[in-house]
Amino acid sequence: MILQATFLFIGTTEVMFILFVVVMVFGADKIPEIARGLGKGMRTLKDATNDLKSEITKSAEKNGIDTAEYTKTFTDEVQKIKDDVEETIGSVKRKL
């Protein structure tokens, strides 16, 4: 059995096809500009997210809300979901 790496349920051949289409549509000389623009956009989004997080944390501390308790509860719930998904995927993999 040959296993291929997947990213978001997209296989290697699909990624290669998408890259081929991008090169054909935009041309090889425009790809660095597009990548630079995407990088700047992602950086802006990350900065905005960090600002929002710090604002929420400051507001919670100002109002005396314990964020550690909520963070732990959220982390525990996420871990439960991960375990359920792994259990389901494991049973599917065994059947294959």
C-alpha positions as CSV (number, residue, x, y, z in Angstrom):
1,M,0.0,0.0,0.0
2,I,1.4,3.4,-1.0
3,L,0.6,6.3,1.4
4,Q,0.7,9.8,0.1
5,A,1.0,12.9,2.2
6,T,-2.1,15.0,2.4
7,F,-2.8,18.5,3.4
8,L,-6.4,19.4,4.2
9,F,-7.5,16.3,2.3
10,I,-5.6,17.4,-0.8
11,G,-3.2,14.9,-2.3
12,T,0.2,15.5,-3.8
13,T,-1.1,15.3,-7.4
14,E,-3.8,17.9,-6.6
15,V,-1.2,20.3,-5.1
16,M,1.0,19.9,-8.2
17,F,-2.0,20.6,-10.5
18,I,-3.0,23.7,-8.5
19,L,0.6,25.0,-8.7
20,F,0.7,24.3,-12.4
21,V,-2.6,26.3,-12.9
22,V,-1.3,29.2,-10.7
23,V,1.9,29.4,-12.9
24,M,-0.1,29.2,-16.1
25,V,-2.6,31.9,-15.0
26,F,-0.3,34.4,-13.2
27,G,3.1,33.6,-14.8
28,A,6.3,32.8,-13.0
29,D,7.3,36.4,-12.7
30,K,4.1,37.4,-10.7
31,I,4.3,34.5,-8.1
32,P,6.8,36.3,-5.8
33,E,4.7,39.4,-5.7
34,I,1.6,37.3,-4.9
35,A,3.5,35.4,-2.2
36,R,4.8,38.7,-0.7
37,G,1.3,40.1,-0.6
38,L,-0.1,37.0,1.0
39,G,2.7,37.1,3.6
40,K,1.9,40.7,4.4
41,G,-1.8,39.9,4.7
42,M,-1.1,37.0,7.0
43,R,1.2,39.1,9.1
44,T,-1.5,41.8,9.4
45,L,-4.0,39.2,10.4
46,K,-1.7,37.8,13.0
47,D,-1.0,41.2,14.5
48,A,-4.7,42.0,14.6
49,T,-5.3,38.7,16.4
50,N,-2.6,39.3,18.9
51,D,-4.0,42.8,19.6
52,L,-7.4,41.3,20.1
53,K,-6.1,38.7,22.5
54,S,-4.2,41.2,24.5
55,E,-7.3,43.5,24.7
56,I,-9.5,40.6,25.9
57,T,-6.9,39.6,28.5
58,K,-6.6,43.2,29.8
59,S,-10.3,43.5,30.0
60,A,-10.7,40.2,31.8
61,E,-7.9,41.1,34.3
62,K,-9.5,44.5,34.8
63,N,-12.9,42.9,35.7
64,G,-11.3,40.2,37.8
65,I,-12.1,37.3,35.5
66,D,-9.8,34.3,35.9
67,T,-8.8,33.4,32.3
68,A,-6.7,30.4,33.3
69,E,-9.8,28.5,34.4
70,Y,-11.6,29.1,31.1
71,T,-8.4,28.3,29.2
72,K,-8.0,25.0,31.0
73,T,-11.7,24.1,30.4
74,F,-11.4,25.0,26.7
75,T,-8.2,23.0,26.4
76,D,-9.8,19.9,28.0
77,E,-12.8,20.1,25.6
78,V,-10.5,20.4,22.6
79,Q,-8.5,17.4,23.8
80,K,-11.7,15.3,24.2
81,I,-12.6,16.2,20.6
82,K,-9.1,15.3,19.4
83,D,-9.3,11.9,21.2
84,D,-12.8,11.2,19.6
85,V,-11.5,12.0,16.2
86,E,-8.4,9.9,16.6
87,E,-10.5,7.0,17.9
88,T,-12.8,7.3,14.8
89,I,-9.9,7.6,12.4
90,G,-8.1,4.7,14.0
91,S,-11.1,2.4,13.5
92,V,-11.4,3.5,9.9
93,K,-7.6,2.9,9.3
94,R,-7.9,-0.6,10.8
95,K,-10.7,-1.4,8.4
96,L,-8.7,-0.4,5.4
